[in-house]
């Protein structure tokens, strides 16, 4: 039984046409399908049909996030585990969205809707599986290789983290803590793959998205991404800079609908026996923005 990765996010986009153009031309995702109120996109090196769904809506935010499981039978097993834990689940029938099979859906204590799935149409990454070139022609914009992680906020952070660790077997790579005994959680970074984090959860407004992030392979690509943001008048929130947490390099910026994006590069790899790294509240500036050593007000207060 195994969650393999963060497979998709569905984000609400009130600024509809501009958001579609931005995700395709500025970020450089590839459109794989479209219906009246949804556009399905993938990063170029992903093999599955989509990893980002844009949803036409009146306000920005996260419609759902989903993890891809290794086997179809994982859905039954996780459903049973969630139910035994006292968490209600429902089945999302195959075909509810384009190219997707059945999913198990539940709500985190922090308010976000999570789905678990195995079946999704595979379209490939545009490269041969025998003797491939390193990248396909015709890439646009920042062209990240893949969706990497997301940061969500809510009130019961510890409750949400327990679900990830106890039911799904995630590990905590890093934590930011407060209180005299350093026993109050501000945020935790969790991994199931061997990257520094697949999801992070921070104490804050209930059922909100702080950002979702795309992976870039090299630091120089972050500079190119910043050039592309400036060229296209994308609103940059912070960076290019480095995180203390994960050691990754980063830029935060906003899509035309007000959802925060990140391009993320580097950081260490993790194993199930990697120790948890702790940052104390007095070092929060360095933990988040290692070069600046302080947070900007917008980064702390703006979520979607
Ligand atoms: Fe991030």
Boltz pocket constraint, residues with backbone or C-beta under 6 A from the ligand:
constraints:
  - pocket:
      binder: B
      contacts: [[A, 149], [A, 150], [A, 151], [A, 211], [A, 213], [A, 262], [A, 264]]
      max_distance: 6.0
